[in-house]
Amino acid sequence: MSSPPAPLDEDWCSVAEAARRLNVTPTAIRNRIRRGTLRTKPNGNIGHLVLVPRPEPVPLTPADTVPGTVPGTVPPDVLDRVTDALVAELRGRLSELQARITSAEAERIALQREAAQERAQAAEERARLQAALVDTGQRLAGLSEAREADLDRHRQEVDELRRELRDLRRRPWWRRVWAA
């Protein structure tokens, strides 16, 4: 038969139990083990045990006990004090949360206004750019028409010069010399 565990053996526990005792995550316990801030010992093939003392039970003072109460019950005045303290704490948290909601709502409204202004500015800029684009398109169309007109005029001049050249070539040589 095995002997009852010594009080120090109750201080050794698994990583998960150490996390519960210290109110942290198992990853935090493993990191502390790696850094060497927690003592460990092997636990066979399962892993290792961590040395975390069990919390000491808080001794009750005579003021904490109420004579004449049934074991397992809480006297009404203690329950009222605890309830009042809890209600006061919850009211404080509620007012804090309401303040945060109010500030978040004000921030949301400010952001909506800012977004509306940005949209209006973007619409104005888009309209300005569209007007500039239409104007540029009209100017380009005008320039293109002017270019086409110049091109037609030059073609007519070239055709005229070709006709004159052809007429000159058809003249006899002596008329060409005489005309020069």
C-alpha contacts under 8 A as a table, 3 or more apart, distances in Angstrom:
res1	aa1	res2	aa2	distance
5	P	8	L	7.94
5	P	9	D	5.83
5	P	10	E	7.19
6	A	9	D	5.25
6	A	10	E	7.10
7	P	10	E	5.47
7	P	11	D	7.23
8	L	11	D	5.26
8	L	12	W	7.23
9	D	12	W	5.47
10	E	13	C	7.18
10	E	53	P	7.66
10	E	54	R	7.22
11	D	51	L	5.61
11	D	52	V	5.25
11	D	53	P	4.43
11	D	54	R	5.68
12	W	49	L	5.76
12	W	50	V	5.32
12	W	51	L	4.50
12	W	52	V	6.09
12	W	53	P	7.44
13	C	17	E	5.90
13	C	18	A	6.14
13	C	49	L	5.19
13	C	50	V	5.34
13	C	51	L	6.54
13	C	52	V	7.01
14	S	17	E	5.18
14	S	18	A	6.08
14	S	48	H	6.93
14	S	49	L	4.98
14	S	50	V	6.05
15	V	18	A	5.03
15	V	19	A	6.16
15	V	26	P	6.00
15	V	29	I	6.52
15	V	30	R	7.38
15	V	48	H	7.78
15	V	49	L	6.78
15	V	50	V	6.42
16	A	19	A	5.08
16	A	20	R	6.39
16	A	25	T	7.91
16	A	26	P	5.59
17	E	20	R	5.00
17	E	21	R	6.14
18	A	21	R	5.02
18	A	22	L	6.06
18	A	26	P	7.70
18	A	29	I	7.16
18	A	50	V	6.76
18	A	51	L	7.98
18	A	52	V	6.24
19	A	22	L	5.24
19	A	23	N	5.61
19	A	24	V	4.94
19	A	25	T	5.36
19	A	26	P	5.23
19	A	28	A	7.72
19	A	29	I	6.22
20	R	23	N	4.94
20	R	24	V	6.58
20	R	25	T	7.72
21	R	52	V	7.56
21	R	54	R	7.42
21	R	55	P	7.91
24	V	28	A	6.36
24	V	29	I	7.35
25	T	28	A	5.21
25	T	29	I	6.64
26	P	29	I	5.00
26	P	30	R	6.28
27	T	30	R	5.03
27	T	31	N	6.15
28	A	31	N	5.04
28	A	32	R	6.20
29	I	32	R	5.05
29	I	33	I	6.22
30	R	33	I	5.00
30	R	34	R	6.22
31	N	34	R	5.02
31	N	35	R	6.21
32	R	35	R	5.03
32	R	36	G	6.06
32	R	37	T	5.31
32	R	38	L	5.96
33	I	36	G	4.96
33	I	37	T	6.05
33	I	38	L	5.23
33	I	39	R	7.09
33	I	40	T	7.32
34	R	37	T	7.85
36	G	39	R	7.01
38	L	50	V	6.85
38	L	51	L	6.79
39	R	50	V	5.92
39	R	51	L	5.49
40	T	48	H	6.30
40	T	49	L	5.40
40	T	50	V	4.49
40	T	51	L	6.06
41	K	48	H	5.44
41	K	49	L	5.31
41	K	50	V	6.70
42	P	47	G	6.22
42	P	48	H	4.22
42	P	49	L	6.15
43	N	46	I	5.76
43	N	47	G	5.27
43	N	48	H	4.45
43	N	49	L	5.84
44	G	47	G	6.52
44	G	48	H	7.44
60	L	63	A	7.93
60	L	64	D	5.89
60	L	65	T	7.09
61	T	64	D	5.28
61	T	65	T	6.88
62	P	65	T	5.32
62	P	66	V	7.80
63	A	66	V	7.33
66	V	69	T	6.21
66	V	75	P	7.29
69	T	73	T	6.91
69	T	74	V	7.71
69	T	75	P	6.96
70	V	73	T	5.78
74	V	78	V	6.80
74	V	79	L	6.37
75	P	78	V	5.53
75	P	79	L	6.26
76	P	79	L	4.94
76	P	80	D	5.95
77	D	80	D	4.97
77	D	81	R	6.21
78	V	81	R	5.11
78	V	82	V	6.17
79	L	82	V	5.13
79	L	83	T	5.93
80	D	83	T	4.99
80	D	84	D	5.91
81	R	84	D	5.09
81	R	85	A	6.09
82	V	85	A	5.14
82	V	86	L	6.08
83	T	86	L	5.02
83	T	87	V	5.98
84	D	87	V	5.06
84	D	88	A	6.06
85	A	88	A	5.12
85	A	89	E	6.18
86	L	89	E	5.09
86	L	90	L	6.06
87	V	90	L	5.04
87	V	91	R	6.01
88	A	91	R	5.09
88	A	92	G	6.21
89	E	92	G	5.09
89	E	93	R	6.27
90	L	93	R	5.01
90	L	94	L	5.95
91	R	94	L	4.88
91	R	95	S	6.11
92	G	95	S	5.25
92	G	96	E	6.20
93	R	96	E	4.99
93	R	97	L	6.08
94	L	97	L	5.07
94	L	98	Q	6.05
95	S	98	Q	4.98
95	S	99	A	6.13
96	E	99	A	5.12
96	E	100	R	6.26
97	L	100	R	4.96
97	L	101	I	6.07
98	Q	101	I	4.96
98	Q	102	T	6.10
99	A	102	T	5.05
99	A	103	S	6.23
100	R	103	S	5.16
100	R	104	A	6.00
101	I	104	A	5.01
101	I	105	E	5.98
102	T	105	E	5.07
102	T	106	A	6.18
103	S	106	A	5.03
103	S	107	E	6.08
104	A	107	E	4.99
104	A	108	R	6.05
105	E	108	R	4.96
105	E	109	I	6.19
106	A	109	I	5.13
106	A	110	A	6.16
107	E	110	A	5.04
107	E	111	L	6.09
108	R	111	L	5.06
108	R	112	Q	6.12
109	I	112	Q	5.00
109	I	113	R	6.22
110	A	113	R	5.12
110	A	114	E	6.12
111	L	114	E	4.96
111	L	115	A	5.98
112	Q	115	A	5.01
112	Q	116	A	6.11
113	R	116	A	5.03
113	R	117	Q	6.21
114	E	117	Q	5.08
114	E	118	E	6.14
115	A	118	E	4.97
115	A	119	R	6.06
116	A	119	R	5.02
116	A	120	A	6.15
117	Q	120	A	5.03
117	Q	121	Q	6.12
118	E	121	Q	5.08
118	E	122	A	6.01
119	R	122	A	4.98
119	R	123	A	6.08
120	A	123	A	5.04
120	A	124	E	6.22
121	Q	124	E	5.07
121	Q	125	E	6.10
122	A	125	E	5.04
122	A	126	R	5.96
123	A	126	R	4.97
123	A	127	A	6.10
124	E	127	A	5.10
124	E	128	R	6.12
125	E	128	R	5.00
125	E	129	L	6.06
126	R	129	L	5.09
126	R	130	Q	6.03
127	A	130	Q	5.03
127	A	131	A	6.12
128	R	131	A	5.15
128	R	132	A	6.16
129	L	132	A	4.98
129	L	133	L	5.97
130	Q	133	L	4.92
130	Q	134	V	6.10
131	A	134	V	5.09
131	A	135	D	6.09
132	A	135	D	5.03
132	A	136	T	5.99
133	L	136	T	5.03
133	L	137	G	5.99
134	V	137	G	4.98
134	V	138	Q	6.15
135	D	138	Q	5.10
135	D	139	R	6.18
136	T	139	R	5.05
136	T	140	L	6.03
137	G	140	L	5.03
137	G	141	A	6.06
138	Q	141	A	4.98
138	Q	142	G	6.15
139	R	142	G	5.00
139	R	143	L	6.11
140	L	143	L	4.99
140	L	144	S	5.94
141	A	144	S	4.98
141	A	145	E	6.14
142	G	145	E	5.09
142	G	146	A	6.16
143	L	146	A	4.98
143	L	147	R	6.02
144	S	147	R	5.00
144	S	148	E	6.11
145	E	148	E	5.03
145	E	149	A	6.13
146	A	149	A	5.00
146	A	150	D	6.12
147	R	150	D	5.04
147	R	151	L	5.98
148	E	151	L	4.91
148	E	152	D	6.08
149	A	152	D	5.07
149	A	153	R	6.13
150	D	153	R	5.00
150	D	154	H	6.09
151	L	154	H	5.11
151	L	155	R	6.10
152	D	155	R	5.02
152	D	156	Q	6.20
153	R	156	Q	5.12
153	R	157	E	6.24
154	H	157	E	4.95
154	H	158	V	6.08
155	R	158	V	5.03
155	R	159	D	6.05
156	Q	159	D	4.99
156	Q	160	E	6.02
157	E	160	E	4.94
157	E	161	L	6.11
158	V	161	L	5.05
158	V	162	R	6.09
159	D	162	R	5.09
159	D	163	R	6.20
160	E	163	R	5.14
160	E	164	E	6.26
161	L	164	E	5.04
161	L	165	L	6.07
162	R	165	L	4.98
162	R	166	R	6.01
163	R	166	R	5.03
163	R	167	D	6.09
164	E	167	D	5.01
164	E	168	L	6.08
165	L	168	L	4.99
165	L	169	R	6.16
166	R	169	R	5.12
166	R	170	R	6.34
167	D	170	R	5.18
167	D	171	R	6.67
168	L	171	R	5.42
168	L	176	R	7.13
169	R	172	P	7.69
171	R	175	R	6.32
171	R	176	R	6.51
172	P	175	R	5.51
172	P	176	R	6.51
173	W	176	R	5.06
173	W	177	V	6.27
174	W	177	V	5.09
174	W	178	W	5.99
175	R	178	W	4.88
175	R	179	A	5.90
176	R	179	A	5.21
176	R	180	A	6.34
177	V	180	A	5.20
